[in-house]
Amino acid sequence: MNKEHEFKPYIPADKVLPELTPVSVVLGIILAIVFGAANAYLGLRVGMTVSASIPAAVISMGIIRVILRRDSILENNMVQTIGSAGESVAAGAIFTLPALFMWASEGGMETPPLLEIALIALIGGAIGVFFMIPLRSALIVQEHGKLPYPEGKACAEVLMAGEEGGSKAGTVFAGLGIAAAYKFVTDGLKVVPSEISYEMKSYKGSGIGMDVLPALLGVGYICGARVSSYLLAGGVIGWFVIMPVIALFGADLTIFPANVPISQLGPDGLWSNYIRYIGAGAVAAGGIMSLIKNLPLILKTFRQALSRYGSKVTGNSRLGKDIPMNLTILGVGVLSIVMWLIPAVPVNLLGAIIIIIFGFFFATVSSRMVGIVGSSNNPVSGMAIATLLITTMILKASGTIGTAGMTASIAIGSVICMIAGIAGDTSQDLKTGYIVGATPWKQQVGELIGVAVSSVTIGGVLYLLNAAWSYGSTELPAPQATLMKMVVEGVMEGNLPWVLVFAGVGIAVVVEILGIPVLPFAVGLYLPIYLSTPMMVGGLVRLYFEKRKSDSREEKDRWINNGVLYCSGLIAGEGLVGILLAVCAVVPFRGEIFADTFDLAEKFNLGQMGGLIFFALLTATLVYFICRKDKKVKK
């Protein structure tokens, strides 16, 4: 018997509810823009993004069910489907495209126009959705019960518990408001510093500190203590082992890539000149090893997808209807021709062929991976690095070198990064829809709508943030894009400190042998330790409530879920105010930058101790909202 008939969704096939409506489309578009902008800011600060599906679902329930008095779980599902696309487009963009801005600031090329960014995002995102259409039957239907798709299943549970939507939405909004106010006080008014640091004079070369910001606390809680501890472990190896050794043996020597004696470099200088490259090697090795380890699963899924490609969908119910295969193939073909022929997209015929081949392969990889480990652990960066290495070598061998070759490599890597990210997001959304009984083709149209809107807006967000602080700065280190830039330059020009890079590869191999997850450890080694420490605080808060005794399993689940929702609000709130502060940082006002008119740093500053107190109070609010009991919302 067909598994689609065996499984009984929440809404049966013969029941039709409002789904792809003007209300769901408009609300979904708003959330796609909001979460896309917030995740872009978060990713450029810490090198990772978070899933927007559950926050989008609870906000939609709060608005649709409580405010608008509409009662359709499928309409709520459509809102989160459209809204979550913004986060995936943002992730694909911020992991690669800032490299073009950094090259422009170095004088090597012109800043990429908005049209180029929008087209790259649109092409990559749309192809990612199209590639998931033939994969839906293989992964979502045939593998139901085998592939858990954790975010997709969790989102379905939230939607099916719709009578609690108002209370849950209130938790998200509370986190958003508190984080917005906190971010404005720290980075807007600058009453307290957002970064606290301490250099250990007696242990030269080492240092400790933290960025006392809401998003980092929230990311740590959502990732959990285990992942946060891996991140911190990488930071400890870099800042308390490798950097002091460099300071000890380097002394007054000037060692490439630094251009001053090591004795003149503080902890930040040692990190930027040496640890960053070691971490880059570790991240690259970790991403590639994760692909190799999962190669059997990847090949299995790839064969299944190819065997079903072009086949007719089983079943005549609305639950089995995807976008028709002929339209899918036509869409991929048209987008391939567009990126080849339109000058605004720096991709030639060879690049377009590489994108289609690697894109479908990595869409398959991404869809299978998020089904097992979830979207947060999807090694998109590893796929992008592998693509960039191979693509840059192919382009260099074919004679496409210099600025043109590097731009084409990043453009190809960006499109493939978009494809992988959107394929993973789409598969989670389709799993949610499969459980609640949504119509697949309507969800796929919703994904395309979310991709289109986010593609138009992400360019403006990237321009705004670059104008405010510039990529590669302390405010916006853009770690993933900096890594991609280094990979392309290293292959194309041979100017990387390869000894440091291969040292990172060796560390990653040792970590893998020890059985420790490589990617979070490598990311922790690559990022400043200031980012890992506040994440560890969030992880420890979650660990406490996971270990705390409770009267029932339901109460413990409520604690964890309340924390996830509140932390989602913290991330969104900081991201949105970060965008607002970026606007203030570039808008002139009475002969000076508008941001300077409310900067109170010189008049009233509580110092680093004030920053710690503020962060402790923020952590206390997290504990409060975790423990707070939900209020039932009457239907």
Sequence and secondary structure as in RCSB ss.txt:
>XXXX:A:sequence
MNKEHEFKPYIPADKVLPELTPVSVVLGIILAIVFGAANAYLGLRVGMTVSASIPAAVISMGIIRVILRRDSILE
NNMVQTIGSAGESVAAGAIFTLPALFMWASEGGMETPPLLEIALIALIGGAIGVFFMIPLRSALIVQEHGKLPYP
EGKACAEVLMAGEEGGSKAGTVFAGLGIAAAYKFVTDGLKVVPSEISYEMKSYKGSGIGMDVLPALLGVGYICGA
RVSSYLLAGGVIGWFVIMPVIALFGADLTIFPANVPISQLGPDGLWSNYIRYIGAGAVAAGGIMSLIKNLPLILK
TFRQALSRYGSKVTGNSRLGKDIPMNLTILGVGVLSIVMWLIPAVPVNLLGAIIIIIFGFFFATVSSRMVGIVGS
SNNPVSGMAIATLLITTMILKASGTIGTAGMTASIAIGSVICMIAGIAGDTSQDLKTGYIVGATPWKQQVGELIG
VAVSSVTIGGVLYLLNAAWSYGSTELPAPQATLMKMVVEGVMEGNLPWVLVFAGVGIAVVVEILGIPVLPFAVGL
YLPIYLSTPMMVGGLVRLYFEKRKSDSREEKDRWINNGVLYCSGLIAGEGLVGILLAVCAVVPFRGEIFADTFDL
AEKFNLGQMGGLIFFALLTATLVYFICRKDKKVKK
>XXXX:A:secstr
  HHHHS  SS TT     S HHHHHHHHHHHHHHHHHHHHHHHHHS     HHHHHHHHHIIIIIIS    HHH
HHHHHHHHHHHHHHHHHHHTTTHHHHHHHHTTSS    HHHHHHHHHHHHHHHHHHHHHHHIIIIITTTTTS  H
HHHHHHHHHHTGGGHHHHHHHHHHHHHHHHHHHIIIIIS SS SEEEEE TTSTT EEEEE  HHHHHHHHHHHH
HHHHHHHHHHHHIIIIIHHHHHHHHTT   TT SS GGG  HHHHIIIIIHHHHHHHHHHHHHHHHHHTHHHHHH
HHHHHHHHTT   S SSGGG  S HHHHHHHHHHHHHHHHH TTS   HHHHHHHHHHHHHHHHHHHHHHHHH G
GG  HHHHHHHHHHHHHHHHHHTT  HHHHHHHHHHHHHHHHHHHHHHHHHHHHHHHHHHHT  HHHHHHHHHHH
HHHHHHHHHHHHHHHHHHH TTSSS   HHHHHHHHHHHHHHH  S HHHHHHHHHHHHHHHHTT  HHHHHHHH
HS HHHHHHHHHHHHHHHHHHHS  S HHHHHHHHHHHHHHHHHHHHHHHHHHHHHHHHHH EETTEEGGGGG  
TTT   HHHHHHHHHHHHHHHHHHHHHS       
